[in-house]
Amino acid sequence: MMKIGKVFAMIATILWLGACGEPTTKDEARTDKAEEATLAAPAAVNFPEWAKNATIYEVNLRQFTPEGTLAAFRAHLPRIKDLGMDILWFMPIHPISKAKQKGPLGSPYAVADYRGFNPEYGTLEEFKATIDEIHSLGMKVIIDWVPNHTGWDHPWITEHPDWYTKDADGNITDPINYETGEPWGWTDVADLNYDNQDMRRAMLDDLKFWVNDMALDGFRFDVAHGVPDDFWDQVKAELYSIRPLFLLAESETPYHANSGAFIATYAWKFKDVTNEIAAGDRKAGDLQAYLEEDRSKFKAGFHMYFTTNHDENSWQGTVFERLGDGHKAFAVLAATFDGMPLLYGGQEAPLKKRLEFFERDPIDWNDYEYTAFYKTLMNLKHQNQALWNGSYGGEPVRINTTNNDAVFAFSRQKNDDKVLVILNLSAEPQVVKLEGEDYEGEYNNVFAGTTTTLTQDAELTLNAWDYLVLSNR
């Protein structure tokens, strides 16, 4: 076991090197820092106050409207605000590389110009006006940023070929899985070389352009776990010095949260556990083991919880395919756990198809059937401090029940605010007896719109995949 003093010294050295801009190779920087991050004290985060009880909504502009344009999307803004969403995360809005593109339209993640705007969606000026409109509605804006690679016709390819990873023959390569040494299959993009400090500087300057000139409120960083950690130390030092921002990592690496580089990280393991419970391969009680393991590693920030997103929907299946009749129960869980809930644009429709990734495939909005369901959850998130994000809210505390394998029940409390969530995560009706007395009291049943009084050893009946959310305010 590594001594604690040595761990702190190692972390201090890593942070110092990042701040000084000293090069760190990909393989060196991508080593697992789980042990150091677990033992280290949480780093101070330049936290934006508005994120303490915020929700996040992912916008797939290509598929959002039949037109697939920014102008058409803007008509949805009042509705999204009314739904209870606070942060709009736009999938990449940059021009898409045509060289080696996949499918008829290419991947939005094959960026051809970090400072440009995809002409299929509109103009950069239109996007700035959209940001201003979103701000006027009281919401924030982040964009997807792809730091791991660029498209093959990005100007850097010809102007700075040394900014890219090359094979033994000197050819620029597509990204390699650093754990296996094999290509990911992302042949439409070229892997960036983070050993090159000039490339890092250009990347940082491009990020600052969007913060300073376009008034963005943050970024969602794609494949953040594939970029050396000391680059994120540089990002933290430079971006947070401008103003508090919301930085979200597509990563479940403890260092990314514990170092203070990111406000939020992905909850992939949570997503996996819920998928497996829905499939009958795991039990409801396994959520407690997940929670305990996660808390042993993550000491700062919070997770973004979700039942779907653009990757899950397109490549793994809709929530109806993966979660079946339990899709609403798991959505309740994702919205009431201790992190930030994500809604992928279309879930309120509800989204019943896998959206194509490389071609036009507009969302069928139907009659917005699930709007009331999600609005109830998001409004509760805003109103009850127990459900606020991370340390701003209450820690989930499990309530033991007589049938823990099928039911997961927990409470969260912050100051005088309290919420109880009781979920039947099985296909069979359950008679649930809550053990203990910490939950006793009168609550608002948020979905039924009625009042419920709980007494010691209360007994409840839940239908298959049923959910009960009780709030003391």
C-alpha beads as a LAMMPS data file, in Angstrom:
LAMMPS data file: protein, C-alpha beads

473 atoms
472 bonds

1 atom types
1 bond types

-500.0 500.0 xlo xhi
-500.0 500.0 ylo yhi
-500.0 500.0 zlo zhi

Masses

1 110.0

Atoms # bond

1 1 1 0.000 0.000 0.000
2 1 1 1.368 3.429 -0.976
3 1 1 2.004 5.784 1.926
4 1 1 -0.360 8.761 2.095
5 1 1 2.457 11.313 2.209
6 1 1 3.940 9.935 -0.969
7 1 1 0.544 10.076 -2.672
8 1 1 0.103 13.748 -1.829
9 1 1 3.581 14.479 -3.128
10 1 1 2.853 12.688 -6.391
11 1 1 -0.392 14.607 -6.908
12 1 1 1.265 17.925 -6.141
13 1 1 3.960 17.142 -8.702
14 1 1 1.398 16.233 -11.339
15 1 1 -0.577 19.444 -10.774
16 1 1 2.616 21.540 -10.823
17 1 1 3.778 20.040 -14.093
18 1 1 0.378 20.666 -15.657
19 1 1 0.402 24.278 -14.561
20 1 1 3.922 24.783 -15.920
21 1 1 3.046 23.172 -19.245
22 1 1 5.688 20.456 -18.994
23 1 1 5.051 17.652 -21.498
24 1 1 3.654 14.354 -20.339
25 1 1 3.334 11.459 -22.752
26 1 1 -0.083 9.938 -23.379
27 1 1 0.858 6.609 -21.847
28 1 1 2.348 8.249 -18.749
29 1 1 -0.554 10.635 -18.243
30 1 1 -3.202 8.000 -18.831
31 1 1 -2.075 5.783 -15.974
32 1 1 -4.794 5.015 -13.479
33 1 1 -4.781 7.605 -10.708
34 1 1 -7.583 5.892 -8.793
35 1 1 -5.451 5.239 -5.688
36 1 1 -4.063 8.769 -5.504
37 1 1 -7.464 10.310 -6.164
38 1 1 -9.118 8.123 -3.546
39 1 1 -6.708 9.127 -0.803
40 1 1 -6.360 12.779 -1.716
41 1 1 -8.474 15.480 -0.120
42 1 1 -11.059 16.858 -2.573
43 1 1 -9.766 19.812 -4.552
44 1 1 -11.504 23.166 -4.402
45 1 1 -13.728 23.721 -7.428
46 1 1 -14.633 27.064 -8.990
47 1 1 -18.274 26.033 -8.848
48 1 1 -20.958 28.054 -10.659
49 1 1 -23.664 28.790 -8.106
50 1 1 -26.393 28.278 -10.715
51 1 1 -25.419 24.598 -11.110
52 1 1 -26.267 23.622 -7.531
53 1 1 -29.772 22.407 -8.441
54 1 1 -29.517 22.447 -12.233
55 1 1 -30.751 19.882 -14.729
56 1 1 -29.262 19.227 -18.174
57 1 1 -30.871 18.682 -21.589
58 1 1 -28.955 17.258 -24.563
59 1 1 -29.722 18.799 -27.962
60 1 1 -29.102 16.762 -31.127
61 1 1 -29.559 19.581 -33.658
62 1 1 -29.346 17.325 -36.705
63 1 1 -32.347 15.278 -35.553
64 1 1 -34.255 17.768 -33.401
65 1 1 -36.524 19.149 -36.147
66 1 1 -37.451 18.144 -39.705
67 1 1 -35.374 21.098 -40.915
68 1 1 -32.371 20.187 -38.776
69 1 1 -31.526 23.861 -38.276
70 1 1 -30.859 26.203 -35.418
71 1 1 -33.711 28.461 -36.531
72 1 1 -36.227 25.612 -36.314
73 1 1 -34.863 24.482 -32.957
74 1 1 -35.293 27.902 -31.358
75 1 1 -39.081 27.506 -31.437
76 1 1 -38.670 24.759 -28.811
77 1 1 -36.833 26.945 -26.279
78 1 1 -39.863 28.129 -24.241
79 1 1 -41.126 24.541 -24.056
80 1 1 -37.738 23.256 -22.855
81 1 1 -37.594 25.980 -20.225
82 1 1 -41.110 25.064 -19.049
83 1 1 -40.035 21.414 -18.873
84 1 1 -37.675 22.402 -16.073
85 1 1 -34.342 22.283 -17.889
86 1 1 -31.476 24.572 -16.902
87 1 1 -28.443 23.661 -19.031
88 1 1 -28.664 23.013 -22.763
89 1 1 -25.852 20.762 -23.993
90 1 1 -25.489 20.976 -27.752
91 1 1 -23.857 18.057 -29.509
92 1 1 -20.927 19.326 -31.650
93 1 1 -21.952 22.407 -33.603
94 1 1 -18.698 22.713 -35.565
95 1 1 -18.262 22.088 -39.306
96 1 1 -17.997 18.361 -40.047
97 1 1 -15.010 16.943 -41.891
98 1 1 -15.804 15.589 -45.352
99 1 1 -12.579 13.629 -45.751
100 1 1 -13.107 9.976 -44.781
101 1 1 -16.594 10.787 -43.488
102 1 1 -18.938 8.029 -42.386
103 1 1 -22.406 7.875 -43.894
104 1 1 -24.118 10.549 -45.996
105 1 1 -23.517 13.406 -43.528
106 1 1 -20.575 12.313 -41.394
107 1 1 -20.156 12.312 -37.632
108 1 1 -20.583 15.561 -35.670
109 1 1 -17.556 14.384 -33.699
110 1 1 -15.282 14.690 -36.767
111 1 1 -14.547 18.387 -36.266
112 1 1 -13.149 20.382 -39.181
113 1 1 -12.765 23.738 -37.392
114 1 1 -12.951 24.352 -33.648
115 1 1 -13.987 27.991 -34.106
116 1 1 -16.465 27.427 -36.904
117 1 1 -20.187 26.662 -36.975
118 1 1 -21.730 23.901 -39.086
119 1 1 -23.439 25.648 -42.065
120 1 1 -26.044 22.852 -42.149
121 1 1 -27.363 24.260 -38.862
122 1 1 -27.008 27.988 -39.564
123 1 1 -24.366 30.623 -38.916
124 1 1 -22.099 31.531 -36.054
125 1 1 -24.021 34.786 -35.664
126 1 1 -27.281 32.842 -35.361
127 1 1 -25.737 30.654 -32.702
128 1 1 -24.603 33.694 -30.701
129 1 1 -28.159 35.062 -30.921
130 1 1 -29.471 31.676 -29.745
131 1 1 -27.095 31.713 -26.775
132 1 1 -28.349 35.184 -25.888
133 1 1 -31.970 34.013 -26.152
134 1 1 -31.292 30.980 -23.968
135 1 1 -29.673 33.241 -21.388
136 1 1 -32.675 35.570 -21.492
137 1 1 -34.866 32.585 -20.587
138 1 1 -32.712 31.887 -17.537
139 1 1 -30.944 28.829 -18.964
140 1 1 -27.261 28.122 -19.653
141 1 1 -25.431 26.762 -22.705
142 1 1 -22.584 24.277 -23.070
143 1 1 -21.280 22.693 -26.248
144 1 1 -19.701 19.345 -26.969
145 1 1 -15.940 19.675 -27.372
146 1 1 -13.903 16.942 -29.055
147 1 1 -10.342 17.232 -27.725
148 1 1 -9.090 13.735 -28.502
149 1 1 -9.111 13.994 -32.305
150 1 1 -10.094 16.125 -35.299
151 1 1 -11.538 15.409 -38.711
152 1 1 -9.106 14.687 -41.539
153 1 1 -9.643 18.047 -43.232
154 1 1 -9.067 20.177 -40.155
155 1 1 -6.426 22.799 -41.122
156 1 1 -4.056 21.427 -38.485
157 1 1 -3.607 18.263 -40.601
158 1 1 -1.659 20.155 -43.277
159 1 1 -0.429 23.135 -41.272
160 1 1 0.780 21.228 -38.194
161 1 1 1.096 17.500 -38.956
162 1 1 3.361 17.172 -35.905
163 1 1 0.312 17.926 -33.763
164 1 1 -1.009 14.426 -34.533
165 1 1 -0.088 10.903 -33.485
166 1 1 1.909 9.029 -36.131
167 1 1 2.727 5.390 -36.742
168 1 1 6.213 3.936 -37.294
169 1 1 6.097 4.999 -40.944
170 1 1 5.264 8.603 -40.086
171 1 1 1.601 8.408 -41.082
172 1 1 -1.053 10.185 -38.994
173 1 1 -3.238 7.575 -37.313
174 1 1 -6.843 7.360 -36.233
175 1 1 -7.300 6.982 -32.440
176 1 1 -5.877 3.915 -30.738
177 1 1 -7.336 2.288 -27.637
178 1 1 -4.468 2.939 -25.232
179 1 1 -5.513 -0.058 -23.104
180 1 1 -5.406 -2.603 -25.955
181 1 1 -3.164 -0.936 -28.542
182 1 1 -5.826 -1.587 -31.186
183 1 1 -7.695 1.032 -33.245
184 1 1 -11.131 2.054 -31.994
185 1 1 -12.459 1.975 -35.546
186 1 1 -12.912 5.740 -35.627
187 1 1 -11.425 5.953 -39.109
188 1 1 -13.065 9.314 -39.849
189 1 1 -10.883 11.160 -37.321
190 1 1 -7.169 11.737 -36.689
191 1 1 -5.634 11.314 -33.232
192 1 1 -4.124 14.407 -31.630
193 1 1 -0.653 14.266 -30.057
194 1 1 -0.742 15.739 -26.554
195 1 1 3.038 15.508 -26.284
196 1 1 3.031 18.650 -28.434
197 1 1 2.701 21.758 -26.283
198 1 1 1.941 24.019 -29.247
199 1 1 -1.150 21.936 -30.029
200 1 1 -2.263 22.198 -26.413
201 1 1 -1.863 25.976 -26.560
202 1 1 -3.973 26.210 -29.716
203 1 1 -6.656 24.009 -28.169
204 1 1 -6.788 26.174 -25.051
205 1 1 -7.023 29.340 -27.148
206 1 1 -9.911 27.885 -29.149
207 1 1 -11.731 27.003 -25.924
208 1 1 -11.244 30.542 -24.633
209 1 1 -12.742 31.949 -27.823
210 1 1 -16.071 30.252 -27.041
211 1 1 -16.039 31.433 -23.431
212 1 1 -14.940 35.018 -24.086
213 1 1 -16.410 35.814 -27.497
214 1 1 -19.497 33.586 -27.523
215 1 1 -20.425 33.768 -23.801
216 1 1 -20.635 29.992 -23.354
217 1 1 -21.240 28.660 -19.866
218 1 1 -19.066 25.556 -20.200
219 1 1 -18.290 22.421 -22.168
220 1 1 -19.018 18.721 -22.312
221 1 1 -15.655 17.113 -23.155
222 1 1 -15.898 14.070 -25.398
223 1 1 -13.670 11.064 -24.547
224 1 1 -12.136 13.022 -21.665
225 1 1 -10.603 9.805 -20.352
226 1 1 -8.564 9.539 -23.587
227 1 1 -6.709 12.828 -23.012
228 1 1 -3.743 13.144 -20.606
229 1 1 -4.824 14.248 -17.160
230 1 1 -2.310 17.060 -16.975
231 1 1 -4.065 18.762 -19.888
232 1 1 -7.188 18.934 -17.738
233 1 1 -5.073 20.588 -15.057
234 1 1 -4.212 23.226 -17.663
235 1 1 -7.871 23.592 -18.646
236 1 1 -8.818 24.025 -14.995
237 1 1 -6.177 26.708 -14.445
238 1 1 -7.049 28.730 -17.545
239 1 1 -10.810 28.403 -17.997
240 1 1 -11.908 28.705 -14.381
241 1 1 -9.787 31.840 -14.065
242 1 1 -12.157 33.538 -16.546
243 1 1 -15.323 32.862 -14.550
244 1 1 -17.093 29.890 -12.948
245 1 1 -17.989 27.397 -15.683
246 1 1 -19.762 24.051 -15.900
247 1 1 -17.296 21.478 -17.220
248 1 1 -18.656 17.967 -17.804
249 1 1 -16.339 15.045 -18.552
250 1 1 -17.338 12.040 -20.623
251 1 1 -15.336 10.070 -18.114
252 1 1 -15.732 8.080 -14.935
253 1 1 -12.152 8.658 -13.785
254 1 1 -11.916 9.703 -10.107
255 1 1 -9.001 12.037 -10.769
256 1 1 -11.105 14.145 -13.117
257 1 1 -13.556 14.904 -10.309
258 1 1 -11.215 14.888 -7.330
259 1 1 -8.684 17.224 -8.935
260 1 1 -11.376 19.857 -9.368
261 1 1 -10.960 19.915 -13.139
262 1 1 -14.576 18.908 -13.743
263 1 1 -17.808 19.803 -12.007
264 1 1 -19.510 16.613 -13.246
265 1 1 -18.525 13.225 -14.628
266 1 1 -20.463 10.403 -16.264
267 1 1 -22.231 7.666 -14.285
268 1 1 -21.572 4.822 -16.704
269 1 1 -21.470 2.150 -13.991
270 1 1 -24.823 3.327 -12.668
271 1 1 -26.217 3.008 -16.200
272 1 1 -24.782 -0.513 -16.484
273 1 1 -26.276 -1.605 -13.153
274 1 1 -29.721 -0.297 -14.099
275 1 1 -29.579 -2.015 -17.486
276 1 1 -28.655 -5.293 -15.789
277 1 1 -31.423 -4.966 -13.192
278 1 1 -33.934 -4.373 -15.986
279 1 1 -32.644 -7.462 -17.795
280 1 1 -32.993 -9.584 -14.646
281 1 1 -29.242 -10.128 -14.318
282 1 1 -28.909 -8.100 -11.117
283 1 1 -31.108 -7.148 -8.168
284 1 1 -32.315 -3.800 -6.845
285 1 1 -30.072 -4.198 -3.811
286 1 1 -27.000 -4.056 -6.037
287 1 1 -27.523 -0.306 -6.297
288 1 1 -26.311 0.028 -2.709
289 1 1 -23.055 -1.766 -3.531
290 1 1 -22.618 0.535 -6.518
291 1 1 -23.175 3.587 -4.325
292 1 1 -20.687 2.492 -1.680
293 1 1 -17.965 1.674 -4.212
294 1 1 -18.515 4.939 -6.037
295 1 1 -18.285 6.999 -2.830
296 1 1 -14.999 5.325 -1.945
297 1 1 -13.462 6.763 -5.124
298 1 1 -15.197 10.070 -5.865
299 1 1 -14.596 12.781 -3.267
300 1 1 -15.594 15.913 -5.186
301 1 1 -18.023 17.028 -7.859
302 1 1 -20.950 14.819 -8.810
303 1 1 -22.138 12.482 -11.545
304 1 1 -24.514 13.110 -14.401
305 1 1 -27.153 10.368 -14.232
306 1 1 -29.138 9.240 -17.262
307 1 1 -31.192 6.461 -18.759
308 1 1 -30.185 7.443 -22.300
309 1 1 -28.105 9.871 -24.346
310 1 1 -27.028 10.117 -27.990
311 1 1 -24.623 7.156 -27.708
312 1 1 -26.963 4.891 -25.761
313 1 1 -29.923 5.624 -28.012
314 1 1 -28.139 5.148 -31.338
315 1 1 -25.832 2.256 -30.490
316 1 1 -27.336 0.378 -27.519
317 1 1 -31.067 0.883 -27.994
318 1 1 -33.940 3.013 -26.766
319 1 1 -34.972 3.038 -23.115
320 1 1 -37.876 0.810 -24.134
321 1 1 -35.463 -1.754 -25.576
322 1 1 -32.952 -1.671 -22.698
323 1 1 -35.174 -0.948 -19.685
324 1 1 -38.529 -2.263 -20.851
325 1 1 -41.485 -1.546 -18.593
326 1 1 -39.074 -0.206 -15.961
327 1 1 -37.959 2.778 -18.015
328 1 1 -39.952 5.292 -15.925
329 1 1 -38.839 3.809 -12.599
330 1 1 -35.208 4.111 -13.656
331 1 1 -35.828 7.674 -14.888
332 1 1 -37.153 8.509 -11.419
333 1 1 -34.018 7.002 -9.888
334 1 1 -31.718 8.967 -12.217
335 1 1 -33.557 12.206 -11.407
336 1 1 -33.534 11.761 -7.625
337 1 1 -30.081 10.280 -6.983
338 1 1 -27.366 12.630 -5.759
339 1 1 -26.126 14.020 -9.079
340 1 1 -27.464 15.964 -12.041
341 1 1 -30.186 14.350 -14.176
342 1 1 -29.814 14.357 -17.955
343 1 1 -32.723 14.395 -20.369
344 1 1 -31.857 13.520 -23.968
345 1 1 -33.916 15.621 -26.356
346 1 1 -36.907 13.528 -27.404
347 1 1 -37.383 11.589 -24.179
348 1 1 -40.407 13.743 -23.410
349 1 1 -41.992 12.684 -26.747
350 1 1 -41.242 9.811 -25.803
351 1 1 -38.402 8.777 -28.111
352 1 1 -39.241 5.264 -29.291
353 1 1 -36.662 4.787 -32.051
354 1 1 -32.907 4.664 -32.380
355 1 1 -31.824 7.852 -34.100
356 1 1 -29.438 7.422 -37.017
357 1 1 -26.003 8.816 -36.312
358 1 1 -24.572 9.656 -39.745
359 1 1 -27.714 10.798 -41.561
360 1 1 -30.914 12.777 -41.056
361 1 1 -33.509 11.039 -38.881
362 1 1 -35.811 13.630 -37.245
363 1 1 -37.406 13.023 -33.864
364 1 1 -41.129 12.263 -33.967
365 1 1 -42.434 14.515 -31.213
366 1 1 -45.893 12.931 -31.126
367 1 1 -47.908 14.741 -28.446
368 1 1 -45.118 15.189 -25.868
369 1 1 -46.761 12.462 -23.810
370 1 1 -44.069 12.314 -21.110
371 1 1 -43.803 16.065 -20.545
372 1 1 -45.800 16.061 -17.291
373 1 1 -43.760 13.117 -15.954
374 1 1 -40.387 14.793 -16.504
375 1 1 -41.628 18.235 -15.506
376 1 1 -42.735 16.829 -12.144
377 1 1 -39.257 15.405 -11.540
378 1 1 -37.382 18.518 -12.640
379 1 1 -39.585 20.873 -10.619
380 1 1 -39.065 18.754 -7.503
381 1 1 -35.323 18.911 -8.152
382 1 1 -35.471 22.688 -8.096
383 1 1 -37.766 23.061 -5.099
384 1 1 -36.477 20.493 -2.608
385 1 1 -32.929 21.116 -1.403
386 1 1 -32.502 17.440 -0.505
387 1 1 -32.318 16.697 -4.248
388 1 1 -29.766 19.337 -5.136
389 1 1 -26.551 18.267 -6.827
390 1 1 -23.660 16.699 -4.949
391 1 1 -22.801 18.272 -1.616
392 1 1 -25.476 20.914 -2.144
393 1 1 -28.068 18.180 -1.600
394 1 1 -28.445 15.263 0.770
395 1 1 -26.573 11.978 0.645
396 1 1 -28.753 9.007 -0.402
397 1 1 -29.416 6.804 2.654
398 1 1 -30.947 3.434 2.008
399 1 1 -34.147 2.462 3.795
400 1 1 -34.226 -1.224 4.520
401 1 1 -37.288 -3.095 3.342
402 1 1 -38.612 -6.607 3.741
403 1 1 -37.787 -7.448 0.129
404 1 1 -34.489 -5.745 -0.685
405 1 1 -33.827 -7.815 -3.813
406 1 1 -36.812 -6.301 -5.615
407 1 1 -37.171 -2.894 -3.988
408 1 1 -34.720 -0.035 -3.634
409 1 1 -35.820 2.647 -1.182
410 1 1 -33.790 5.611 -0.007
411 1 1 -34.115 9.011 1.602
412 1 1 -32.229 12.245 1.059
413 1 1 -32.253 15.111 3.518
414 1 1 -30.671 18.554 3.507
415 1 1 -31.430 20.986 6.312
416 1 1 -35.219 20.743 6.764
417 1 1 -35.927 19.328 3.301
418 1 1 -36.485 15.609 2.824
419 1 1 -37.411 13.244 0.004
420 1 1 -38.198 9.521 0.075
421 1 1 -37.966 7.420 -3.081
422 1 1 -39.344 3.871 -3.167
423 1 1 -38.873 1.842 -6.341
424 1 1 -40.134 -1.594 -7.287
425 1 1 -37.420 -2.664 -9.716
426 1 1 -39.051 -5.927 -10.644
427 1 1 -41.779 -7.230 -12.923
428 1 1 -43.836 -8.496 -9.957
429 1 1 -46.089 -6.528 -7.563
430 1 1 -44.500 -6.043 -4.153
431 1 1 -45.848 -5.451 -0.656
432 1 1 -43.158 -3.260 0.858
433 1 1 -42.566 -2.876 4.583
434 1 1 -40.218 -0.015 5.426
435 1 1 -38.010 -0.785 8.413
436 1 1 -37.006 1.834 10.971
437 1 1 -38.465 5.188 11.902
438 1 1 -36.275 7.901 10.374
439 1 1 -38.740 8.364 7.533
440 1 1 -41.863 8.877 9.654
441 1 1 -44.003 11.914 8.874
442 1 1 -46.377 13.539 6.416
443 1 1 -45.343 13.876 2.795
444 1 1 -46.613 15.121 -0.525
445 1 1 -46.954 12.284 -3.042
446 1 1 -45.496 14.243 -5.953
447 1 1 -46.961 12.158 -8.769
448 1 1 -50.380 11.499 -7.243
449 1 1 -50.828 15.032 -5.934
450 1 1 -52.032 13.707 -2.578
451 1 1 -50.764 13.614 1.007
452 1 1 -49.264 10.437 2.480
453 1 1 -48.540 9.810 6.153
454 1 1 -45.874 7.239 7.004
455 1 1 -45.582 5.564 10.389
456 1 1 -42.961 3.205 11.790
457 1 1 -42.767 -0.058 9.834
458 1 1 -45.133 1.340 7.226
459 1 1 -46.402 -1.129 4.639
460 1 1 -46.957 -0.128 1.011
461 1 1 -48.160 -1.955 -2.092
462 1 1 -46.346 -1.302 -5.364
463 1 1 -47.282 -2.577 -8.794
464 1 1 -44.662 -4.018 -11.125
465 1 1 -41.992 -1.378 -11.905
466 1 1 -43.873 1.110 -9.736
467 1 1 -42.357 4.185 -8.098
468 1 1 -43.293 6.403 -5.193
469 1 1 -41.693 9.797 -4.586
470 1 1 -42.556 11.570 -1.341
471 1 1 -41.497 15.115 -0.442
472 1 1 -41.942 16.992 2.826
473 1 1 -42.479 20.241 0.893

Bonds

1 1 1 2
2 1 2 3
3 1 3 4
4 1 4 5
5 1 5 6
6 1 6 7
7 1 7 8
8 1 8 9
9 1 9 10
10 1 10 11
11 1 11 12
12 1 12 13
13 1 13 14
14 1 14 15
15 1 15 16
16 1 16 17
17 1 17 18
18 1 18 19
19 1 19 20
20 1 20 21
21 1 21 22
22 1 22 23
23 1 23 24
24 1 24 25
25 1 25 26
26 1 26 27
27 1 27 28
28 1 28 29
29 1 29 30
30 1 30 31
31 1 31 32
32 1 32 33
33 1 33 34
34 1 34 35
35 1 35 36
36 1 36 37
37 1 37 38
38 1 38 39
39 1 39 40
40 1 40 41
41 1 41 42
42 1 42 43
43 1 43 44
44 1 44 45
45 1 45 46
46 1 46 47
47 1 47 48
48 1 48 49
49 1 49 50
50 1 50 51
51 1 51 52
52 1 52 53
53 1 53 54
54 1 54 55
55 1 55 56
56 1 56 57
57 1 57 58
58 1 58 59
59 1 59 60
60 1 60 61
61 1 61 62
62 1 62 63
63 1 63 64
64 1 64 65
65 1 65 66
66 1 66 67
67 1 67 68
68 1 68 69
69 1 69 70
70 1 70 71
71 1 71 72
72 1 72 73
73 1 73 74
74 1 74 75
75 1 75 76
76 1 76 77
77 1 77 78
78 1 78 79
79 1 79 80
80 1 80 81
81 1 81 82
82 1 82 83
83 1 83 84
84 1 84 85
85 1 85 86
86 1 86 87
87 1 87 88
88 1 88 89
89 1 89 90
90 1 90 91
91 1 91 92
92 1 92 93
93 1 93 94
94 1 94 95
95 1 95 96
96 1 96 97
97 1 97 98
98 1 98 99
99 1 99 100
100 1 100 101
101 1 101 102
102 1 102 103
103 1 103 104
104 1 104 105
105 1 105 106
106 1 106 107
107 1 107 108
108 1 108 109
109 1 109 110
110 1 110 111
111 1 111 112
112 1 112 113
113 1 113 114
114 1 114 115
115 1 115 116
116 1 116 117
117 1 117 118
118 1 118 119
119 1 119 120
120 1 120 121
121 1 121 122
122 1 122 123
123 1 123 124
124 1 124 125
125 1 125 126
126 1 126 127
127 1 127 128
128 1 128 129
129 1 129 130
130 1 130 131
131 1 131 132
132 1 132 133
133 1 133 134
134 1 134 135
135 1 135 136
136 1 136 137
137 1 137 138
138 1 138 139
139 1 139 140
140 1 140 141
141 1 141 142
142 1 142 143
143 1 143 144
144 1 144 145
145 1 145 146
146 1 146 147
147 1 147 148
148 1 148 149
149 1 149 150
150 1 150 151
151 1 151 152
152 1 152 153
153 1 153 154
154 1 154 155
155 1 155 156
156 1 156 157
157 1 157 158
158 1 158 159
159 1 159 160
160 1 160 161
161 1 161 162
162 1 162 163
163 1 163 164
164 1 164 165
165 1 165 166
166 1 166 167
167 1 167 168
168 1 168 169
169 1 169 170
170 1 170 171
171 1 171 172
172 1 172 173
173 1 173 174
174 1 174 175
175 1 175 176
176 1 176 177
177 1 177 178
178 1 178 179
179 1 179 180
180 1 180 181
181 1 181 182
182 1 182 183
183 1 183 184
184 1 184 185
185 1 185 186
186 1 186 187
187 1 187 188
188 1 188 189
189 1 189 190
190 1 190 191
191 1 191 192
192 1 192 193
193 1 193 194
194 1 194 195
195 1 195 196
196 1 196 197
197 1 197 198
198 1 198 199
199 1 199 200
200 1 200 201
201 1 201 202
202 1 202 203
203 1 203 204
204 1 204 205
205 1 205 206
206 1 206 207
207 1 207 208
208 1 208 209
209 1 209 210
210 1 210 211
211 1 211 212
212 1 212 213
213 1 213 214
214 1 214 215
215 1 215 216
216 1 216 217
217 1 217 218
218 1 218 219
219 1 219 220
220 1 220 221
221 1 221 222
222 1 222 223
223 1 223 224
224 1 224 225
225 1 225 226
226 1 226 227
227 1 227 228
228 1 228 229
229 1 229 230
230 1 230 231
231 1 231 232
232 1 232 233
233 1 233 234
234 1 234 235
235 1 235 236
236 1 236 237
237 1 237 238
238 1 238 239
239 1 239 240
240 1 240 241
241 1 241 242
242 1 242 243
243 1 243 244
244 1 244 245
245 1 245 246
246 1 246 247
247 1 247 248
248 1 248 249
249 1 249 250
250 1 250 251
251 1 251 252
252 1 252 253
253 1 253 254
254 1 254 255
255 1 255 256
256 1 256 257
257 1 257 258
258 1 258 259
259 1 259 260
260 1 260 261
261 1 261 262
262 1 262 263
263 1 263 264
264 1 264 265
265 1 265 266
266 1 266 267
267 1 267 268
268 1 268 269
269 1 269 270
270 1 270 271
271 1 271 272
272 1 272 273
273 1 273 274
274 1 274 275
275 1 275 276
276 1 276 277
277 1 277 278
278 1 278 279
279 1 279 280
280 1 280 281
281 1 281 282
282 1 282 283
283 1 283 284
284 1 284 285
285 1 285 286
286 1 286 287
287 1 287 288
288 1 288 289
289 1 289 290
290 1 290 291
291 1 291 292
292 1 292 293
293 1 293 294
294 1 294 295
295 1 295 296
296 1 296 297
297 1 297 298
298 1 298 299
299 1 299 300
300 1 300 301
301 1 301 302
302 1 302 303
303 1 303 304
304 1 304 305
305 1 305 306
306 1 306 307
307 1 307 308
308 1 308 309
309 1 309 310
310 1 310 311
311 1 311 312
312 1 312 313
313 1 313 314
314 1 314 315
315 1 315 316
316 1 316 317
317 1 317 318
318 1 318 319
319 1 319 320
320 1 320 321
321 1 321 322
322 1 322 323
323 1 323 324
324 1 324 325
325 1 325 326
326 1 326 327
327 1 327 328
328 1 328 329
329 1 329 330
330 1 330 331
331 1 331 332
332 1 332 333
333 1 333 334
334 1 334 335
335 1 335 336
336 1 336 337
337 1 337 338
338 1 338 339
339 1 339 340
340 1 340 341
341 1 341 342
342 1 342 343
343 1 343 344
344 1 344 345
345 1 345 346
346 1 346 347
347 1 347 348
348 1 348 349
349 1 349 350
350 1 350 351
351 1 351 352
352 1 352 353
353 1 353 354
354 1 354 355
355 1 355 356
356 1 356 357
357 1 357 358
358 1 358 359
359 1 359 360
360 1 360 361
361 1 361 362
362 1 362 363
363 1 363 364
364 1 364 365
365 1 365 366
366 1 366 367
367 1 367 368
368 1 368 369
369 1 369 370
370 1 370 371
371 1 371 372
372 1 372 373
373 1 373 374
374 1 374 375
375 1 375 376
376 1 376 377
377 1 377 378
378 1 378 379
379 1 379 380
380 1 380 381
381 1 381 382
382 1 382 383
383 1 383 384
384 1 384 385
385 1 385 386
386 1 386 387
387 1 387 388
388 1 388 389
389 1 389 390
390 1 390 391
391 1 391 392
392 1 392 393
393 1 393 394
394 1 394 395
395 1 395 396
396 1 396 397
397 1 397 398
398 1 398 399
399 1 399 400
400 1 400 401
401 1 401 402
402 1 402 403
403 1 403 404
404 1 404 405
405 1 405 406
406 1 406 407
407 1 407 408
408 1 408 409
409 1 409 410
410 1 410 411
411 1 411 412
412 1 412 413
413 1 413 414
414 1 414 415
415 1 415 416
416 1 416 417
417 1 417 418
418 1 418 419
419 1 419 420
420 1 420 421
421 1 421 422
422 1 422 423
423 1 423 424
424 1 424 425
425 1 425 426
426 1 426 427
427 1 427 428
428 1 428 429
429 1 429 430
430 1 430 431
431 1 431 432
432 1 432 433
433 1 433 434
434 1 434 435
435 1 435 436
436 1 436 437
437 1 437 438
438 1 438 439
439 1 439 440
440 1 440 441
441 1 441 442
442 1 442 443
443 1 443 444
444 1 444 445
445 1 445 446
446 1 446 447
447 1 447 448
448 1 448 449
449 1 449 450
450 1 450 451
451 1 451 452
452 1 452 453
453 1 453 454
454 1 454 455
455 1 455 456
456 1 456 457
457 1 457 458
458 1 458 459
459 1 459 460
460 1 460 461
461 1 461 462
462 1 462 463
463 1 463 464
464 1 464 465
465 1 465 466
466 1 466 467
467 1 467 468
468 1 468 469
469 1 469 470
470 1 470 471
471 1 471 472
472 1 472 473
